[in-house]
Amino acid sequence: MGKHMSLRSSLSPRRPLTGAVLVSLIGIVALFTVIGIAHAGPEDTPRTKKATKATRATASPDADRAAPPDGVTLPPADGANFDYQINEPYTPPSGVEIVSRDREAPPAPGLYNICYVNAFQAQPDADGDWDADLLLRDTNGDVVVDEDWGEALLDIGTEDKRERIADTVGGWIDGCAKAGYQAVEPDNYDSYSRSGDLLTEDDAMAFIKLLADRAHAAHLAIGQKNTLELASHREELGLDFAIAEECGQQGPPECGDYTEAFSKVIMIEYKDPALETACAGWQQPGVAIVRRDLDVSAPDGDGYTRETCDSV
């Protein structure tokens, strides 16, 4: 609310108040009150400000969302059965409708196929495939590496470098489309969080916007991989669906935040309790849920695990 003049400060405290003056004051106060009410619209109340802000920040799961570009097909909307095969392709189990595979593998015939692309980091031992200046380096000149996976971070910190990296990754995306995939899954969107503050959220969003434009030009849908903190920007960036790993494992679970931001969400869990949590809370149209082993093994591999909500 704006600042109002104090009636008390406009009068001399030493001057006695006569009856006439008192009546006049009452009239002035009433007039100021009427004027204040007339000019105070709903946007001036703290309650309305808070409600308006909350409405803008949190979209309802049933809220209208921007339709995908012409020629782009989203994943099935009926809670379809999903299989994650980014390590090694194999014949999908019966009933599977959606499969995600590495870009170098062929799509599964007759299914909705998502093409996995490591877009923000170099594959292990693939540093030499990139120009040296496109690998992110610290102040000592050493390459910044994602220690969990042994992958060098790509330097998306300038417009020129983003465009050069996007040219290469864009070629992979075009290859996914030519192979017959319907969507693309660019991994490591959150690489900035492992960069030691050398990269920013804005860098990541600017880069993924280039990839989204390239995917849509090739008539592919594009998924946001994890990175919940940027989900509110998904429409302006052109991201069509989400792939959320371990959303049921977080405390509290983050799965609902993804379904509020996206109409189509694929949830991948790696532990039984997390699968139970995801299935109990978010088994609904537009959501596909699966549990896989962390190595994403093929059925003939050691440690192979694949469970869906049917087994919970």
C-alpha positions, 0 to 999 in steps of 0.5 A: 500500500502507498504511503498516506499523509498523517492527519495528526502531523498536519495539525498543530498539537498546541491548538485547541479543538473546537466543536466546529473544528472537530466536526470538520475533521470528522468530515475530512477523515470520512472523505479520505476514507472514501477516496482511499477505498475508491482508489484501492483496487484488488491488486493493492491488497497483500492477500491478492498479491500473494494469491496472484503470485502463487497462481503464476508460479504453480500451474495446475496439472489440468491447466492449458499448456502450449501445444507442440509445434506442427509435426511434433508428437508427444509421448502417449498420454495414457500412462503408457508402459516405458522402458529405459534402454540407454545402455544396450538395446534389447527387445522391449518387454510385452506391453511397452509403448515407449522406449528410450535408447542411445542415439547410436542404437536403432529405434524399436519398431512400432513404439514411441522412441526417445533418442538419448543424447549426452548434450552438455557433457562429453562421453567418457574418453571422448574429450578428443572429439571436441575442440579443446576450447569447448571443454570447460576449464577451471582457473588453472586451465584444467578440464572440469569433470563430472567425477561420478561419470568421468565426463568432461563438461562442455563450455556453454558459457558464451554464445559462440561456444553454445552455437558451435556445440549446438551445431555438433549436437544438432547433427546428432538430433538430425540423425535421431530423426532420420533413424525414425525416433519421435523425440530426443532426451538431451542429458546433463541439462544440470551440468552448470550445478557441477561447474564450480560456478563457471556456468549458470542457469542462464547458460543452460537455458540458452543452450537447451533453447538452441537444441529445442529449436533444432529438435522441432525443426526435425519434427522431434519432441524434446524432453527436459531431463531432471533439473526441476529448478528450471521446469518453470521455464519449459514453455519459453524454452520449447520443452515438451515433456519431462524425464525425471530420475529419482523424483520419488526418492527425494524428501519430500518427493518431487514427482508432483512438481514435474506433473504440475509443469508438464502434461507428460512425465516419465519417471525413472526410479532405481530403488523399490521404496521410491518406485512405491512412492511414485506409483502411489502418488502419480500413477495417472494419465500422462505419466509413465513410471519404471524402476531400472537398475542403475547400470540400465542393464539388458535382461542378460546382464548382471543386476538387471532390474525392471519393475513397473507399478503393476509389480508394486 
